[in-house]
Amino acid sequence: SLNIIFRIKLHKDDKNTLKWINKYFFDDRGNIYFYKDYVEFKLGGVKNNFKYILSLFDNFPLNSTKFLNYLIFKKII
């Protein structure tokens, strides 16, 4: 079986951004981990969780190689 995990890592000063993303897009279903220099948001498991991510990045495409990574992620899902 395959376990898919979506994660975002940001500088520790941007922790409120990750809290907002978790609340607004995922109804607080994700987890936020705090490290010395960064914070990390993780969401995994249920495929329905990812419909919001796909919708967001389909409507607001990423730039550069991040877009190519997104296309691979989308194909896996």
RAMOLIN-V133834 format. One record per backbone hydrogen bond with DSSP energy under -0.5 kcal/mol. NH is the residue of the N-H (numbers start at 1). CO is the residue of the C=O. Records with the same first field share a line. If there is no record, write none. Layout:
NH->CO / CO
This chain:
4->2
6->43
8->41
10->39
12->37
14->11
15->12
17->14
18->14
19->15
20->16
21->17
22->18
23->19
24->20
25->21
26->21 / 22
27->23
28->22
29->22 / 26
31->42
33->40
35->33 / 38
39->10
40->33
41->8
42->31
43->6
45->4
46->44
49->46
50->47
51->48
52->49
53->49
54->50
55->51
56->52
57->53
58->54
59->55
60->56
66->63
67->64
68->64
69->65
70->66
71->67
72->68
73->69
74->70
75->71
76->72
77->73
